[in-house]
Amino acid sequence: MVRAIVTAASDTAITNVTFYLDNEQTLSLSQKNGCANPDECEFEGDADAYIWEWDTRTATAGTHVVSAVVTDAHAESLTLTKTFEVNNYPRIHLTSPEQWSIVGTELQISGQVNDDQPDPKITVTLGDITILKTSGNDFSVSYDLSGLPEGTYTLKVSARDAGNNLSSLSTPIIYAPLAATQFERLLSLGAGGELLDAKDGKILYRTSNREIRLRQFSGSESLITNLDSETGASSFQIAGTRVVWSSRPPENNFARLRVWNAGAITDHGPANAASINPVAKWPFVAWSTTNSLRVRNLETGMESVISRQSGQTLGSDGFDLQANSDDSATVFYWASMQSSGGGPSEQSVYLYNTATTTSTKLSADGNHDRKVSTNGSSVVWQRELADGAKQLVHAAYSAPAVQSILSPAFSAFHGAKGSLVVWSEPLGDSTQIKIRSSDGSINALEPVPSPTTVQSVGGHSALLWHQNKTKIWSDGALTDILPALVKGRLDENRAYLIVSTEQVLYRQKPAQLPP
């Protein structure tokens, strides 16, 4: 880039400054186009000046002459001239593959090299393997990866011109044949982006510029909000055609529930809530407040309030709900009862039904039960024993008073979702993931050292990290998806994978979904 900057003065007004490149006029100015305030200039010397910029990347190699003719009100002119030598570096454009592509056994590589000198020499390598050596402006090659182990590779394209200028372009790819056939690239969320929710064929995500967007399966998008205009916005969830989240207005710092519907945002109280932590299952959303839990039917607007009893403290998270066929909702929550010494004498799980507006205690007196989850067939919560051990308690949704111990000692509870209940148990120096299906059968995966965790549960599938790979468990079968640990989510049985710091989002193709 060449920036021609002219400052001029005369005993009369300057009427025109005209710039020329190789005797061809490029720009004529009747007034200054530089910045007015030196403190606000992007480049030094721009203040109170006439400026022309020349992008030399498209210029031919060799000598070029830039001149400026300054004319004043007396029609007197002065010409300023400067000579430049242009010898550009080759510019490489890689058409295929895209950065962080998931590729199968056949790697297709193509692109172009633009330079101000003819026939640059092009070299394409994959790691330490040379795939192609050629010259010219276009390159294309296919390479068989089947002899290589699955994993992440760096593809590099280098170009050297007659002036010995060398340019290179590198892009990472992931060689994973199964994932290449099962997943399609959807979009890049950008650095700092995040997939917030995936439900009912829709995804909710945060972009790199802090926008919250809802994307339909058809590809149409809606802007929900911008985090730069909100304070403390969190817990974004899809609820049918709505989006719900928690926010804190700057004027009082109290939490509120926000609901987006077809472009309109409504706020729900009470006005003095300390926390919200919404849980949405269409058409209901439940959220915590300072002294109560609230349940709202997003279709009808009907709202129920679960108030704390005397001496109780309601759990501000770890509650769940399920919509019923009679248009009611059942909420499972927990509360602490304070002892005279100040600590909790007991923590109990309760059931609340919006039709009867009554609460029923499910825990036995003296237990320490908390953090409950339900998928409509099972209800599961955590119990802490006097010695510090943690158990998982299980009950059928239809008979929650009849309970059994699902796990006598667990390290992490990953939730009851879809038709599954998923948790992890310690086993020596390793971790074992266990999955309970709706028929009561329990699948225990091979114990492995950390990192071993469950990314998401939905339908009859679980997306997890296991043996340093990203895998999907579905109906008793465990399938390797990627030879790397990547984040992901399940929309029922459809998996979404987020690859690299650029947050490239892949979606499982419909034909590849488990039945």
LINURWO-V57223 format. One record per residue. RES is the residue in one letter. SS is DSSP state (a for helix, b for strand, c for the rest). PSI is psi as a letter, one per 20 degrees, with the letter a starting at -180 (* if undefined). Layout:
res & ss & psi
RES & SS & PSI
RES & SS & PSI
//
This chain:
res & ss & psi
M & c & p
V & b & p
R & b & o
A & b & o
I & b & p
V & b & p
T & c & p
A & c & q
A & c & q
S & c & r
D & c & i
T & c & a
A & c & q
I & b & p
T & b & h
N & b & q
V & b & p
T & b & p
F & b & q
Y & b & q
L & b & o
D & c & l
N & c & j
E & b & p
Q & b & p
T & b & h
L & b & p
S & b & p
L & b & p
S & c & i
Q & c & r
K & c & q
N & c & j
G & c & r
C & c & q
A & c & h
N & c & o
P & a & h
D & a & i
E & a & j
C & c & q
E & c & h
F & c & q
E & c & p
G & c & i
D & c & i
A & c & p
D & c & l
A & c & r
Y & b & p
I & b & p
W & b & p
E & b & p
W & b & o
D & c & o
T & a & i
R & a & h
T & a & j
A & c & q
T & c & q
A & c & q
G & b & a
T & b & p
H & b & q
V & b & p
V & b & p
S & b & q
A & b & p
V & b & o
V & b & p
T & b & p
D & b & a
A & c & i
H & c & j
A & c & k
E & c & p
S & b & q
L & b & p
T & b & p
L & b & p
T & b & q
K & b & q
T & b & p
F & b & q
E & b & p
V & b & p
N & c & n
N & c & q
Y & c & q
P & c & q
R & b & p
I & b & p
H & b & o
L & b & o
T & b & g
S & b & p
P & c & r
E & c & r
Q & c & p
W & c & k
S & b & q
I & b & o
V & b & q
G & c & b
T & c & h
E & b & o
L & b & o
Q & b & p
I & b & p
S & b & q
G & b & a
Q & b & q
V & b & p
N & b & p
D & c & q
D & c & j
Q & c & q
P & c & q
D & c & l
P & c & q
K & b & p
I & b & p
T & b & p
V & b & p
T & b & q
L & b & o
G & c & c
D & c & j
I & b & p
T & b & p
I & b & h
L & b & p
K & b & p
T & b & a
S & b & q
G & c & a
N & c & h
D & b & q
F & b & q
S & b & p
V & b & q
S & b & p
Y & b & p
D & b & o
L & c & j
S & c & h
G & c & i
L & c & q
P & c & q
E & c & q
G & b & a
T & b & p
Y & b & q
T & b & o
L & b & p
K & b & p
V & b & p
S & b & q
A & b & p
R & b & p
D & c & a
A & c & h
G & c & j
N & c & k
N & c & p
L & b & p
S & b & q
S & b & q
L & b & p
S & b & q
T & b & p
P & b & q
I & b & q
I & b & o
Y & b & o
A & c & n
P & a & g
L & a & g
A & a & h
A & a & h
T & a & h
Q & a & h
F & b & q
E & b & q
R & b & p
L & b & g
L & b & r
S & b & p
L & c & i
G & c & r
A & c & p
G & c & i
G & c & r
E & b & p
L & b & o
L & b & h
D & b & q
A & b & o
K & b & p
D & c & k
G & c & j
K & b & q
I & b & q
L & b & p
Y & b & q
R & b & p
T & c & r
S & c & h
N & c & k
R & c & k
E & b & q
I & b & p
R & b & q
L & b & p
R & b & p
Q & c & r
F & c & h
S & c & i
G & c & i
S & c & q
E & b & q
S & b & p
L & b & p
I & b & g
T & b & r
N & b & p
L & a & i
D & a & h
S & a & j
E & c & q
T & c & p
G & c & k
A & c & p
S & b & r
S & b & l
F & b & p
Q & b & q
I & b & p
A & b & n
G & c & c
T & c & j
R & b & r
V & b & p
V & b & q
W & b & r
S & b & q
S & b & q
R & b & o
P & c & q
P & c & i
E & c & h
N & c & i
N & c & j
F & c & q
A & b & q
R & b & q
L & b & p
R & b & p
V & b & p
W & b & p
N & b & o
A & c & l
G & c & i
A & b & q
I & b & p
T & b & q
D & b & q
H & b & q
G & b & b
P & b & r
A & b & i
N & b & k
A & b & p
A & c & h
S & c & r
I & c & g
N & c & m
P & c & q
V & b & p
A & b & p
K & b & o
W & c & p
P & c & k
F & b & q
V & b & p
A & b & q
W & b & q
S & b & q
T & c & a
T & c & g
N & c & j
S & b & r
L & b & q
R & b & q
V & b & p
R & b & p
N & b & o
L & c & i
E & c & g
T & c & i
G & c & i
M & c & p
E & b & p
S & b & q
V & b & p
I & b & o
S & b & q
R & c & q
Q & c & r
S & c & p
G & c & i
Q & b & q
T & b & o
L & b & q
G & c & p
S & c & i
D & c & a
G & c & k
F & c & r
D & b & r
L & b & r
Q & b & p
A & b & q
N & c & r
S & c & i
D & c & j
D & c & j
S & c & r
A & b & q
T & b & p
V & b & p
F & b & p
Y & b & r
W & b & q
A & b & q
S & b & p
M & b & p
Q & b & p
S & c & r
S & c & h
G & c & i
G & c & h
G & c & r
P & b & p
S & b & h
E & b & q
Q & b & p
S & b & q
V & b & p
Y & b & q
L & b & p
Y & b & p
N & b & p
T & c & h
A & c & g
T & c & i
T & c & k
T & b & q
S & b & q
T & b & p
K & b & p
L & c & h
S & c & q
A & c & q
D & c & p
G & c & i
N & c & r
H & b & n
D & b & p
R & b & r
K & b & n
V & b & q
S & b & q
T & b & q
N & c & j
G & c & i
S & c & h
S & b & q
V & b & p
V & b & p
W & b & r
Q & b & q
R & b & p
E & b & p
L & c & r
A & c & h
D & c & j
G & c & i
A & c & q
K & b & p
Q & b & q
L & b & p
V & b & p
H & b & q
A & b & q
A & b & q
Y & c & h
S & c & i
A & b & m
P & b & i
A & b & i
V & b & o
Q & b & q
S & b & r
I & b & o
L & b & h
S & b & p
P & c & i
A & c & o
F & c & q
S & c & h
A & b & p
F & b & p
H & b & i
G & b & r
A & b & o
K & b & q
G & c & c
S & c & j
L & b & q
V & b & p
V & b & p
W & b & r
S & b & q
E & b & q
P & b & q
L & b & n
G & c & c
D & c & j
S & b & r
T & b & p
Q & b & p
I & b & p
K & b & q
I & b & p
R & b & p
S & c & r
S & c & h
D & c & j
G & c & i
S & c & q
I & b & p
N & b & p
A & b & o
L & c & r
E & c & p
P & c & p
V & b & q
P & c & r
S & c & q
P & c & p
T & c & o
T & b & r
V & b & p
Q & b & g
S & b & q
V & b & p
G & b & q
G & c & c
H & c & k
S & b & q
A & b & p
L & b & p
L & b & r
W & b & p
H & b & p
Q & c & l
N & c & k
K & b & q
T & b & p
K & b & r
I & b & p
W & b & p
S & b & p
D & c & l
G & c & i
A & b & p
L & b & p
T & b & p
D & b & p
I & b & g
L & b & q
P & c & l
A & c & r
L & c & o
V & c & q
K & b & q
G & b & r
R & b & q
L & b & p
D & b & n
E & c & d
N & c & i
R & b & p
A & b & q
Y & b & p
L & b & p
I & b & o
V & b & p
S & c & r
T & c & i
E & c & i
Q & c & l
V & b & p
L & b & p
Y & b & q
R & b & p
Q & b & p
K & c & q
P & a & h
A & a & i
Q & a & j
L & c & q
P & c & q
P & c & *
//
